[in-house]
């Protein structure tokens, strides 16, 4: 990525965020894109995109499993 681990950590600290939060945001964006473009079922997308946290992704999208 062209950035040191410490510089990346500092960037997240400055933004009052974390890599995990960044990852969760990107997962939600990807799921919303696939819902919109491919009309894929949200539950299926959540399990495919975040198998370890599909319920959390569903909640982030405002859906129930």
CHARMM-style PDB file with segment names, atoms N, HN, CA, C and O in Angstrom:
ATOM      1  N   UNK     1       0.822  -1.201   0.000  1.00  0.00      PROA
ATOM      2  CA  UNK     1       0.000   0.000   0.000  1.00  0.00      PROA
ATOM      3  C   UNK     1       0.859   1.254   0.000  1.00  0.00      PROA
ATOM      4  O   UNK     1       0.348   2.359  -0.188  1.00  0.00      PROA
ATOM      5  N   UNK     2       2.137   1.093   0.206  1.00  0.00      PROA
ATOM      6  HN  UNK     2       2.551   0.196   0.359  1.00  0.00      PROA
ATOM      7  CA  UNK     2       3.016   2.248   0.175  1.00  0.00      PROA
ATOM      8  C   UNK     2       2.975   3.091   1.431  1.00  0.00      PROA
ATOM      9  O   UNK     2       3.331   4.269   1.398  1.00  0.00      PROA
ATOM     10  N   UNK     3       2.544   2.501   2.546  1.00  0.00      PROA
ATOM     11  HN  UNK     3       2.255   1.544   2.573  1.00  0.00      PROA
ATOM     12  CA  UNK     3       2.473   3.231   3.812  1.00  0.00      PROA
ATOM     13  C   UNK     3       2.898   2.278   4.920  1.00  0.00      PROA
ATOM     14  O   UNK     3       2.564   1.093   4.897  1.00  0.00      PROA
ATOM     15  N   UNK     4       3.629   2.801   5.877  1.00  0.00      PROA
ATOM     16  HN  UNK     4       3.901   3.763   5.896  1.00  0.00      PROA
ATOM     17  CA  UNK     4       4.079   1.954   6.973  1.00  0.00      PROA
ATOM     18  C   UNK     4       2.913   1.598   7.894  1.00  0.00      PROA
ATOM     19  O   UNK     4       1.891   2.283   7.912  1.00  0.00      PROA
ATOM     20  N   UNK     5       3.081   0.526   8.653  1.00  0.00      PROA
ATOM     21  HN  UNK     5       3.912  -0.030   8.639  1.00  0.00      PROA
ATOM     22  CA  UNK     5       2.035   0.123   9.595  1.00  0.00      PROA
ATOM     23  C   UNK     5       1.745   1.240  10.582  1.00  0.00      PROA
ATOM     24  O   UNK     5       0.584   1.520  10.881  1.00  0.00      PROA
ATOM     25  N   UNK     6       2.785   1.876  11.088  1.00  0.00      PROA
ATOM     26  HN  UNK     6       3.728   1.649  10.846  1.00  0.00      PROA
ATOM     27  CA  UNK     6       2.578   2.936  12.073  1.00  0.00      PROA
ATOM     28  C   UNK     6       1.864   4.141  11.454  1.00  0.00      PROA
ATOM     29  O   UNK     6       1.001   4.744  12.092  1.00  0.00      PROA
ATOM     30  N   UNK     7       2.215   4.487  10.230  1.00  0.00      PROA
ATOM     31  HN  UNK     7       2.916   3.997   9.711  1.00  0.00      PROA
ATOM     32  CA  UNK     7       1.532   5.603   9.562  1.00  0.00      PROA
ATOM     33  C   UNK     7       0.058   5.267   9.342  1.00  0.00      PROA
ATOM     34  O   UNK     7      -0.807   6.131   9.486  1.00  0.00      PROA
ATOM     35  N   UNK     8      -0.225   4.018   8.993  1.00  0.00      PROA
ATOM     36  HN  UNK     8       0.477   3.316   8.875  1.00  0.00      PROA
ATOM     37  CA  UNK     8      -1.606   3.601   8.803  1.00  0.00      PROA
ATOM     38  C   UNK     8      -2.366   3.644  10.128  1.00  0.00      PROA
ATOM     39  O   UNK     8      -3.502   4.115  10.183  1.00  0.00      PROA
ATOM     40  N   UNK     9      -1.735   3.150  11.192  1.00  0.00      PROA
ATOM     41  HN  UNK     9      -0.812   2.767  11.147  1.00  0.00      PROA
ATOM     42  CA  UNK     9      -2.368   3.210  12.518  1.00  0.00      PROA
ATOM     43  C   UNK     9      -2.668   4.661  12.904  1.00  0.00      PROA
ATOM     44  O   UNK     9      -3.744   4.966  13.418  1.00  0.00      PROA
ATOM     45  N   UNK    10      -1.705   5.547  12.651  1.00  0.00      PROA
ATOM     46  HN  UNK    10      -0.830   5.299  12.234  1.00  0.00      PROA
ATOM     47  CA  UNK    10      -1.888   6.962  12.993  1.00  0.00      PROA
ATOM     48  C   UNK    10      -3.028   7.571  12.173  1.00  0.00      PROA
ATOM     49  O   UNK    10      -3.793   8.385  12.691  1.00  0.00      PROA
ATOM     50  N   UNK    11      -3.145   7.191  10.929  1.00  0.00      PROA
ATOM     51  HN  UNK    11      -2.524   6.530  10.509  1.00  0.00      PROA
ATOM     52  CA  UNK    11      -4.231   7.685  10.082  1.00  0.00      PROA
ATOM     53  C   UNK    11      -5.583   7.282  10.655  1.00  0.00      PROA
ATOM     54  O   UNK    11      -6.509   8.091  10.704  1.00  0.00      PROA
ATOM     55  N   UNK    12      -5.693   6.033  11.086  1.00  0.00      PROA
ATOM     56  HN  UNK    12      -4.940   5.376  11.046  1.00  0.00      PROA
ATOM     57  CA  UNK    12      -6.946   5.575  11.695  1.00  0.00      PROA
ATOM     58  C   UNK    12      -7.198   6.285  13.024  1.00  0.00      PROA
ATOM     59  O   UNK    12      -8.333   6.656  13.320  1.00  0.00      PROA
ATOM     60  N   UNK    13      -6.148   6.476  13.828  1.00  0.00      PROA
ATOM     61  HN  UNK    13      -5.225   6.174  13.588  1.00  0.00      PROA
ATOM     62  CA  UNK    13      -6.324   7.206  15.096  1.00  0.00      PROA
ATOM     63  C   UNK    13      -6.799   8.635  14.830  1.00  0.00      PROA
ATOM     64  O   UNK    13      -7.706   9.129  15.500  1.00  0.00      PROA
ATOM     65  N   UNK    14      -6.189   9.287  13.860  1.00  0.00      PROA
ATOM     66  HN  UNK    14      -5.453   8.886  13.315  1.00  0.00      PROA
ATOM     67  CA  UNK    14      -6.572  10.658  13.522  1.00  0.00      PROA
ATOM     68  C   UNK    14      -8.031  10.736  13.077  1.00  0.00      PROA
ATOM     69  O   UNK    14      -8.709  11.733  13.323  1.00  0.00      PROA
ATOM     70  N   UNK    15      -8.504   9.684  12.426  1.00  0.00      PROA
ATOM     71  HN  UNK    15      -7.953   8.874  12.226  1.00  0.00      PROA
ATOM     72  CA  UNK    15      -9.883   9.652  11.940  1.00  0.00      PROA
ATOM     73  C   UNK    15     -10.840   9.081  12.976  1.00  0.00      PROA
ATOM     74  O   UNK    15     -12.031   8.926  12.708  1.00  0.00      PROA
ATOM     75  N   UNK    16     -10.321   8.769  14.160  1.00  0.00      PROA
ATOM     76  HN  UNK    16      -9.353   8.896  14.378  1.00  0.00      PROA
ATOM     77  CA  UNK    16     -11.124   8.152  15.231  1.00  0.00      PROA
ATOM     78  C   UNK    16     -11.834   6.914  14.695  1.00  0.00      PROA
ATOM     79  O   UNK    16     -13.032   6.718  14.903  1.00  0.00      PROA
ATOM     80  N   UNK    17     -11.063   6.087  14.001  1.00  0.00      PROA
ATOM     81  HN  UNK    17     -10.090   6.246  13.832  1.00  0.00      PROA
ATOM     82  CA  UNK    17     -11.608   4.889  13.392  1.00  0.00      PROA
ATOM     83  C   UNK    17     -10.629   3.749  13.598  1.00  0.00      PROA
ATOM     84  O   UNK    17      -9.658   3.869  14.345  1.00  0.00      PROA
ATOM     85  N   UNK    18     -10.902   2.635  12.918  1.00  0.00      PROA
ATOM     86  HN  UNK    18     -11.691   2.537  12.311  1.00  0.00      PROA
ATOM     87  CA  UNK    18     -10.013   1.479  12.989  1.00  0.00      PROA
ATOM     88  C   UNK    18     -10.074   0.743  11.660  1.00  0.00      PROA
ATOM     89  O   UNK    18     -10.959   0.981  10.837  1.00  0.00      PROA
ATOM     90  N   UNK    19      -9.119  -0.155  11.467  1.00  0.00      PROA
ATOM     91  HN  UNK    19      -8.401  -0.349  12.135  1.00  0.00      PROA
ATOM     92  CA  UNK    19      -9.139  -0.941  10.252  1.00  0.00      PROA
ATOM     93  C   UNK    19     -10.392  -1.801  10.197  1.00  0.00      PROA
ATOM     94  O   UNK    19     -10.988  -1.962   9.131  1.00  0.00      PROA
ATOM     95  N   UNK    20     -10.798  -2.356  11.335  1.00  0.00      PROA
ATOM     96  HN  UNK    20     -10.314  -2.225  12.201  1.00  0.00      PROA
ATOM     97  CA  UNK    20     -12.003  -3.185  11.362  1.00  0.00      PROA
ATOM     98  C   UNK    20     -13.231  -2.388  10.945  1.00  0.00      PROA
ATOM     99  O   UNK    20     -14.070  -2.887  10.195  1.00  0.00      PROA
ATOM    100  N   UNK    21     -13.340  -1.167  11.420  1.00  0.00      PROA
ATOM    101  HN  UNK    21     -12.659  -0.762  12.029  1.00  0.00      PROA
ATOM    102  CA  UNK    21     -14.474  -0.318  11.029  1.00  0.00      PROA
ATOM    103  C   UNK    21     -14.414  -0.020   9.529  1.00  0.00      PROA
ATOM    104  O   UNK    21     -15.439  -0.059   8.847  1.00  0.00      PROA
ATOM    105  N   UNK    22     -13.231   0.274   9.020  1.00  0.00      PROA
ATOM    106  HN  UNK    22     -12.399   0.306   9.574  1.00  0.00      PROA
ATOM    107  CA  UNK    22     -13.034   0.513   7.588  1.00  0.00      PROA
ATOM    108  C   UNK    22     -13.468  -0.710   6.787  1.00  0.00      PROA
ATOM    109  O   UNK    22     -14.167  -0.580   5.782  1.00  0.00      PROA
ATOM    110  N   UNK    23     -13.053  -1.904   7.230  1.00  0.00      PROA
ATOM    111  HN  UNK    23     -12.485  -2.010   8.046  1.00  0.00      PROA
ATOM    112  CA  UNK    23     -13.416  -3.152   6.557  1.00  0.00      PROA
ATOM    113  C   UNK    23     -14.929  -3.362   6.581  1.00  0.00      PROA
ATOM    114  O   UNK    23     -15.520  -3.745   5.571  1.00  0.00      PROA
ATOM    115  N   UNK    24     -15.557  -3.113   7.730  1.00  0.00      PROA
ATOM    116  HN  UNK    24     -15.077  -2.802   8.550  1.00  0.00      PROA
ATOM    117  CA  UNK    24     -17.009  -3.287   7.824  1.00  0.00      PROA
ATOM    118  C   UNK    24     -17.745  -2.323   6.887  1.00  0.00      PROA
ATOM    119  O   UNK    24     -18.748  -2.696   6.278  1.00  0.00      PROA
ATOM    120  N   UNK    25     -17.255  -1.097   6.771  1.00  0.00      PROA
ATOM    121  HN  UNK    25     -16.440  -0.794   7.265  1.00  0.00      PROA
ATOM    122  CA  UNK    25     -17.869  -0.126   5.861  1.00  0.00      PROA
ATOM    123  C   UNK    25     -17.766  -0.594   4.412  1.00  0.00      PROA
ATOM    124  O   UNK    25     -18.734  -0.499   3.657  1.00  0.00      PROA
ATOM    125  N   UNK    26     -16.595  -1.097   4.025  1.00  0.00      PROA
ATOM    126  HN  UNK    26     -15.809  -1.174   4.638  1.00  0.00      PROA
ATOM    127  CA  UNK    26     -16.417  -1.572   2.653  1.00  0.00      PROA
ATOM    128  C   UNK    26     -17.295  -2.797   2.387  1.00  0.00      PROA
ATOM    129  O   UNK    26     -17.851  -2.933   1.297  1.00  0.00      PROA
ATOM    130  N   UNK    27     -17.423  -3.688   3.372  1.00  0.00      PROA
ATOM    131  HN  UNK    27     -16.971  -3.577   4.257  1.00  0.00      PROA
ATOM    132  CA  UNK    27     -18.287  -4.855   3.202  1.00  0.00      PROA
ATOM    133  C   UNK    27     -19.729  -4.421   2.979  1.00  0.00      PROA
ATOM    134  O   UNK    27     -20.406  -4.961   2.105  1.00  0.00      PROA
ATOM    135  N   UNK    28     -20.203  -3.464   3.746  1.00  0.00      PROA
ATOM    136  HN  UNK    28     -19.653  -3.024   4.456  1.00  0.00      PROA
ATOM    137  CA  UNK    28     -21.572  -2.973   3.599  1.00  0.00      PROA
ATOM    138  C   UNK    28     -21.765  -2.325   2.234  1.00  0.00      PROA
ATOM    139  O   UNK    28     -22.789  -2.536   1.585  1.00  0.00      PROA
ATOM    140  N   UNK    29     -20.796  -1.545   1.799  1.00  0.00      PROA
ATOM    141  HN  UNK    29     -19.964  -1.373   2.326  1.00  0.00      PROA
ATOM    142  CA  UNK    29     -20.888  -0.915   0.479  1.00  0.00      PROA
ATOM    143  C   UNK    29     -20.942  -1.967  -0.625  1.00  0.00      PROA
ATOM    144  O   UNK    29     -21.712  -1.840  -1.577  1.00  0.00      PROA
ATOM    145  N   UNK    30     -20.122  -3.002  -0.491  1.00  0.00      PROA
ATOM    146  HN  UNK    30     -19.497  -3.106   0.282  1.00  0.00      PROA
ATOM    147  CA  UNK    30     -20.104  -4.074  -1.492  1.00  0.00      PROA
ATOM    148  C   UNK    30     -21.447  -4.793  -1.512  1.00  0.00      PROA
ATOM    149  O   UNK    30     -21.982  -5.071  -2.585  1.00  0.00      PROA
ATOM    150  N   UNK    31     -21.991  -5.096  -0.349  1.00  0.00      PROA
ATOM    151  HN  UNK    31     -21.555  -4.870   0.523  1.00  0.00      PROA
ATOM    152  CA  UNK    31     -23.288  -5.776  -0.277  1.00  0.00      PROA
ATOM    153  C   UNK    31     -24.381  -4.917  -0.906  1.00  0.00      PROA
ATOM    154  O   UNK    31     -25.221  -5.428  -1.647  1.00  0.00      PROA
ATOM    155  N   UNK    32     -24.376  -3.628  -0.621  1.00  0.00      PROA
ATOM    156  HN  UNK    32     -23.694  -3.212  -0.020  1.00  0.00      PROA
ATOM    157  CA  UNK    32     -25.388  -2.735  -1.191  1.00  0.00      PROA
ATOM    158  C   UNK    32     -25.261  -2.672  -2.713  1.00  0.00      PROA
ATOM    159  O   UNK    32     -26.266  -2.635  -3.423  1.00  0.00      PROA
ATOM    160  N   UNK    33     -24.039  -2.661  -3.204  1.00  0.00      PROA
ATOM    161  HN  UNK    33     -23.223  -2.691  -2.628  1.00  0.00      PROA
ATOM    162  CA  UNK    33     -23.810  -2.649  -4.650  1.00  0.00      PROA
ATOM    163  C   UNK    33     -24.386  -3.912  -5.290  1.00  0.00      PROA
ATOM    164  O   UNK    33     -25.116  -3.832  -6.277  1.00  0.00      PROA
ATOM    165  N   UNK    34     -24.057  -5.076  -4.727  1.00  0.00      PROA
ATOM    166  HN  UNK    34     -23.464  -5.141  -3.925  1.00  0.00      PROA
ATOM    167  CA  UNK    34     -24.546  -6.334  -5.291  1.00  0.00      PROA
ATOM    168  C   UNK    34     -26.059  -6.448  -5.179  1.00  0.00      PROA
ATOM    169  O   UNK    34     -26.701  -7.026  -6.056  1.00  0.00      PROA
ATOM    170  N   UNK    35     -26.634  -5.909  -4.120  1.00  0.00      PROA
ATOM    171  HN  UNK    35     -26.112  -5.440  -3.407  1.00  0.00      PROA
ATOM    172  CA  UNK    35     -28.100  -5.893  -4.004  1.00  0.00      PROA
ATOM    173  C   UNK    35     -28.705  -5.085  -5.146  1.00  0.00      PROA
ATOM    174  O   UNK    35     -29.655  -5.510  -5.803  1.00  0.00      PROA
ATOM    175  N   UNK    36     -28.126  -3.913  -5.360  1.00  0.00      PROA
ATOM    176  HN  UNK    36     -27.354  -3.567  -4.826  1.00  0.00      PROA
ATOM    177  CA  UNK    36     -28.666  -2.982  -6.354  1.00  0.00      PROA
ATOM    178  C   UNK    36     -28.448  -3.484  -7.786  1.00  0.00      PROA
ATOM    179  O   UNK    36     -29.376  -3.472  -8.594  1.00  0.00      PROA
ATOM    180  N   UNK    37     -27.235  -3.921  -8.098  1.00  0.00      PROA
ATOM    181  HN  UNK    37     -26.481  -3.931  -7.441  1.00  0.00      PROA
ATOM    182  CA  UNK    37     -26.898  -4.284  -9.472  1.00  0.00      PROA
ATOM    183  C   UNK    37     -27.399  -5.675  -9.854  1.00  0.00      PROA
ATOM    184  O   UNK    37     -27.921  -5.877 -10.951  1.00  0.00      PROA
ATOM    185  N   UNK    38     -27.235  -6.633  -8.937  1.00  0.00      PROA
ATOM    186  HN  UNK    38     -26.811  -6.469  -8.046  1.00  0.00      PROA
ATOM    187  CA  UNK    38     -27.576  -8.012  -9.265  1.00  0.00      PROA
ATOM    188  C   UNK    38     -28.861  -8.502  -8.609  1.00  0.00      PROA
ATOM    189  O   UNK    38     -29.294  -9.630  -8.840  1.00  0.00      PROA
ATOM    190  N   UNK    39     -29.468  -7.648  -7.790  1.00  0.00      PROA
ATOM    191  HN  UNK    39     -29.116  -6.731  -7.601  1.00  0.00      PROA
ATOM    192  CA  UNK    39     -30.695  -8.015  -7.077  1.00  0.00      PROA
ATOM    193  C   UNK    39     -30.524  -9.304  -6.271  1.00  0.00      PROA
ATOM    194  O   UNK    39     -31.446 -10.110  -6.150  1.00  0.00      PROA
ATOM    195  N   UNK    40     -29.330  -9.472  -5.730  1.00  0.00      PROA
ATOM    196  HN  UNK    40     -28.581  -8.817  -5.828  1.00  0.00      PROA
ATOM    197  CA  UNK    40     -29.024 -10.666  -4.933  1.00  0.00      PROA
ATOM    198  C   UNK    40     -29.654 -10.535  -3.553  1.00  0.00      PROA
ATOM    199  O   UNK    40     -29.740  -9.431  -3.015  1.00  0.00      PROA
ATOM    200  N   UNK    41     -30.094 -11.644  -2.978  1.00  0.00      PROA
ATOM    201  HN  UNK    41     -30.024 -12.540  -3.416  1.00  0.00      PROA
ATOM    202  CA  UNK    41     -30.683 -11.610  -1.637  1.00  0.00      PROA
ATOM    203  C   UNK    41     -29.651 -11.152  -0.596  1.00  0.00      PROA
ATOM    204  O   UNK    41     -28.503 -11.597  -0.603  1.00  0.00      PROA
ATOM    205  N   UNK    42     -30.073 -10.279   0.275  1.00  0.00      PROA
ATOM    206  HN  UNK    42     -31.006  -9.918   0.282  1.00  0.00      PROA
ATOM    207  CA  UNK    42     -29.172  -9.708   1.270  1.00  0.00      PROA
ATOM    208  C   UNK    42     -28.539 -10.772   2.160  1.00  0.00      PROA
ATOM    209  O   UNK    42     -27.342 -10.706   2.441  1.00  0.00      PROA
ATOM    210  N   UNK    43     -29.313 -11.738   2.603  1.00  0.00      PROA
ATOM    211  HN  UNK    43     -30.285 -11.792   2.375  1.00  0.00      PROA
ATOM    212  CA  UNK    43     -28.769 -12.782   3.480  1.00  0.00      PROA
ATOM    213  C   UNK    43     -27.663 -13.564   2.785  1.00  0.00      PROA
ATOM    214  O   UNK    43     -26.647 -13.885   3.401  1.00  0.00      PROA
ATOM    215  N   UNK    44     -27.854 -13.872   1.511  1.00  0.00      PROA
ATOM    216  HN  UNK    44     -28.680 -13.611   1.011  1.00  0.00      PROA
ATOM    217  CA  UNK    44     -26.835 -14.586   0.752  1.00  0.00      PROA
ATOM    218  C   UNK    44     -25.570 -13.739   0.625  1.00  0.00      PROA
ATOM    219  O   UNK    44     -24.459 -14.240   0.801  1.00  0.00      PROA
ATOM    220  N   UNK    45     -25.743 -12.473   0.322  1.00  0.00      PROA
ATOM    221  HN  UNK    45     -26.645 -12.066   0.179  1.00  0.00      PROA
ATOM    222  CA  UNK    45     -24.597 -11.563   0.206  1.00  0.00      PROA
ATOM    223  C   UNK    45     -23.839 -11.464   1.526  1.00  0.00      PROA
ATOM    224  O   UNK    45     -22.609 -11.508   1.548  1.00  0.00      PROA
ATOM    225  N   UNK    46     -24.570 -11.331   2.610  1.00  0.00      PROA
ATOM    226  HN  UNK    46     -25.569 -11.295   2.592  1.00  0.00      PROA
ATOM    227  CA  UNK    46     -23.922 -11.195   3.919  1.00  0.00      PROA
ATOM    228  C   UNK    46     -23.088 -12.427   4.238  1.00  0.00      PROA
ATOM    229  O   UNK    46     -21.971 -12.311   4.742  1.00  0.00      PROA
ATOM    230  N   UNK    47     -23.625 -13.598   3.947  1.00  0.00      PROA
ATOM    231  HN  UNK    47     -24.533 -13.692   3.537  1.00  0.00      PROA
ATOM    232  CA  UNK    47     -22.869 -14.831   4.216  1.00  0.00      PROA
ATOM    233  C   UNK    47     -21.656 -14.949   3.300  1.00  0.00      PROA
ATOM    234  O   UNK    47     -20.624 -15.474   3.717  1.00  0.00      PROA
ATOM    235  N   UNK    48     -21.758 -14.476   2.072  1.00  0.00      PROA
ATOM    236  HN  UNK    48     -22.597 -14.050   1.733  1.00  0.00      PROA
ATOM    237  CA  UNK    48     -20.647 -14.564   1.130  1.00  0.00      PROA
ATOM    238  C   UNK    48     -19.567 -13.522   1.419  1.00  0.00      PROA
ATOM    239  O   UNK    48     -18.376 -13.816   1.312  1.00  0.00      PROA
ATOM    240  N   UNK    49     -19.973 -12.325   1.781  1.00  0.00      PROA
ATOM    241  HN  UNK    49     -20.940 -12.086   1.868  1.00  0.00      PROA
ATOM    242  CA  UNK    49     -19.028 -11.226   1.984  1.00  0.00      PROA
ATOM    243  C   UNK    49     -18.386 -11.272   3.364  1.00  0.00      PROA
ATOM    244  O   UNK    49     -17.199 -10.980   3.506  1.00  0.00      PROA
ATOM    245  N   UNK    50     -19.153 -11.634   4.368  1.00  0.00      PROA
ATOM    246  HN  UNK    50     -20.117 -11.871   4.253  1.00  0.00      PROA
ATOM    247  CA  UNK    50     -18.641 -11.643   5.743  1.00  0.00      PROA
ATOM    248  C   UNK    50     -19.127 -12.888   6.470  1.00  0.00      PROA
ATOM    249  O   UNK    50     -19.941 -12.789   7.387  1.00  0.00      PROA
ATOM    250  N   UNK    51     -18.632 -14.069   6.068  1.00  0.00      PROA
ATOM    251  HN  UNK    51     -17.970 -14.149   5.322  1.00  0.00      PROA
ATOM    252  CA  UNK    51     -19.150 -15.302   6.672  1.00  0.00      PROA
ATOM    253  C   UNK    51     -18.988 -15.348   8.192  1.00  0.00      PROA
ATOM    254  O   UNK    51     -19.808 -15.949   8.886  1.00  0.00      PROA
ATOM    255  N   UNK    52     -17.945 -14.723   8.704  1.00  0.00      PROA
ATOM    256  HN  UNK    52     -17.279 -14.234   8.141  1.00  0.00      PROA
ATOM    257  CA  UNK    52     -17.707 -14.734  10.147  1.00  0.00      PROA
ATOM    258  C   UNK    52     -18.582 -13.726  10.887  1.00  0.00      PROA
ATOM    259  O   UNK    52     -18.680 -13.774  12.113  1.00  0.00      PROA
ATOM    260  N   UNK    53     -19.213 -12.821  10.156  1.00  0.00      PROA
ATOM    261  HN  UNK    53     -19.133 -12.782   9.160  1.00  0.00      PROA
ATOM    262  CA  UNK    53     -20.012 -11.771  10.791  1.00  0.00      PROA
ATOM    263  C   UNK    53     -21.224 -11.402   9.945  1.00  0.00      PROA
ATOM    264  O   UNK    53     -21.563 -10.226   9.813  1.00  0.00      PROA
ATOM    265  N   UNK    54     -21.868 -12.402   9.378  1.00  0.00      PROA
ATOM    266  HN  UNK    54     -21.593 -13.357   9.485  1.00  0.00      PROA
ATOM    267  CA  UNK    54     -22.991 -12.108   8.481  1.00  0.00      PROA
ATOM    268  C   UNK    54     -24.158 -11.448   9.218  1.00  0.00      PROA
ATOM    269  O   UNK    54     -24.821 -10.577   8.655  1.00  0.00      PROA
ATOM    270  N   UNK    55     -24.418 -11.845  10.461  1.00  0.00      PROA
ATOM    271  HN  UNK    55     -23.879 -12.552  10.918  1.00  0.00      PROA
ATOM    272  CA  UNK    55     -25.505 -11.214  11.225  1.00  0.00      PROA
ATOM    273  C   UNK    55     -25.205  -9.738  11.470  1.00  0.00      PROA
ATOM    274  O   UNK    55     -26.099  -8.896  11.380  1.00  0.00      PROA
ATOM    275  N   UNK    56     -23.957  -9.428  11.778  1.00  0.00      PROA
ATOM    276  HN  UNK    56     -23.231 -10.112  11.850  1.00  0.00      PROA
ATOM    277  CA  UNK    56     -23.569  -8.030  12.013  1.00  0.00      PROA
ATOM    278  C   UNK    56     -23.701  -7.213  10.721  1.00  0.00      PROA
ATOM    279  O   UNK    56     -24.127  -6.059  10.755  1.00  0.00      PROA
ATOM    280  N   UNK    57     -23.338  -7.812   9.596  1.00  0.00      PROA
ATOM    281  HN  UNK    57     -22.993  -8.750   9.569  1.00  0.00      PROA
ATOM    282  CA  UNK    57     -23.474  -7.108   8.321  1.00  0.00      PROA
ATOM    283  C   UNK    57     -24.940  -6.888   7.987  1.00  0.00      PROA
ATOM    284  O   UNK    57     -25.313  -5.821   7.500  1.00  0.00      PROA
ATOM    285  N   UNK    58     -25.769  -7.882   8.243  1.00  0.00      PROA
ATOM    286  HN  UNK    58     -25.466  -8.750   8.638  1.00  0.00      PROA
ATOM    287  CA  UNK    58     -27.214  -7.726   8.021  1.00  0.00      PROA
ATOM    288  C   UNK    58     -27.757  -6.575   8.876  1.00  0.00      PROA
ATOM    289  O   UNK    58     -28.539  -5.756   8.394  1.00  0.00      PROA
ATOM    290  N   UNK    59     -27.345  -6.517  10.133  1.00  0.00      PROA
ATOM    291  HN  UNK    59     -26.709  -7.182  10.525  1.00  0.00      PROA
ATOM    292  CA  UNK    59     -27.796  -5.442  11.018  1.00  0.00      PROA
ATOM    293  C   UNK    59     -27.315  -4.092  10.500  1.00  0.00      PROA
ATOM    294  O   UNK    59     -28.066  -3.117  10.526  1.00  0.00      PROA
ATOM    295  N   UNK    60     -26.078  -4.025  10.032  1.00  0.00      PROA
ATOM    296  HN  UNK    60     -25.468  -4.818  10.012  1.00  0.00      PROA
ATOM    297  CA  UNK    60     -25.534  -2.778   9.501  1.00  0.00      PROA
ATOM    298  C   UNK    60     -26.339  -2.313   8.287  1.00  0.00      PROA
ATOM    299  O   UNK    60     -26.487  -1.113   8.054  1.00  0.00      PROA
ATOM    300  N   UNK    61     -26.849  -3.255   7.530  1.00  0.00      PROA
ATOM    301  HN  UNK    61     -26.729  -4.230   7.720  1.00  0.00      PROA
ATOM    302  CA  UNK    61     -27.651  -2.935   6.350  1.00  0.00      PROA
ATOM    303  C   UNK    61     -29.112  -2.680   6.711  1.00  0.00      PROA
ATOM    304  O   UNK    61     -29.919  -2.345   5.843  1.00  0.00      PROA
ATOM    305  N   UNK    62     -29.452  -2.839   7.987  1.00  0.00      PROA
ATOM    306  HN  UNK    62     -28.798  -3.111   8.692  1.00  0.00      PROA
ATOM    307  CA  UNK    62     -30.812  -2.598   8.426  1.00  0.00      PROA
ATOM    308  C   UNK    62     -31.760  -3.740   8.091  1.00  0.00      PROA
ATOM    309  O   UNK    62     -32.968  -3.539   7.960  1.00  0.00      PROA
ATOM    310  N   UNK    63     -31.212  -4.926   7.954  1.00  0.00      PROA
ATOM    311  HN  UNK    63     -30.231  -5.089   8.060  1.00  0.00      PROA
ATOM    312  CA  UNK    63     -32.018  -6.106   7.597  1.00  0.00      PROA
ATOM    313  C   UNK    63     -31.959  -7.100   8.754  1.00  0.00      PROA
ATOM    314  O   UNK    63     -31.087  -7.021   9.620  1.00  0.00      PROA
ATOM    315  N   UNK    64     -32.892  -8.023   8.746  1.00  0.00      PROA
ATOM    316  HN  UNK    64     -33.600  -8.087   8.043  1.00  0.00      PROA
ATOM    317  CA  UNK    64     -32.869  -9.109   9.723  1.00  0.00      PROA
ATOM    318  C   UNK    64     -32.654 -10.407   8.978  1.00  0.00      PROA
ATOM    319  O   UNK    64     -33.052 -10.548   7.822  1.00  0.00      PROA
ATOM    320  N   UNK    65     -32.023 -11.353   9.646  1.00  0.00      PROA
ATOM    321  HN  UNK    65     -31.700 -11.239  10.585  1.00  0.00      PROA
ATOM    322  CA  UNK    65     -31.736 -12.626   8.987  1.00  0.00      PROA
ATOM    323  C   UNK    65     -32.853 -13.618   9.162  1.00  0.00      PROA
ATOM    324  OT1 UNK    65     -32.764 -14.741   8.665  1.00  0.00      PROA
TER     325      UNK     65
END
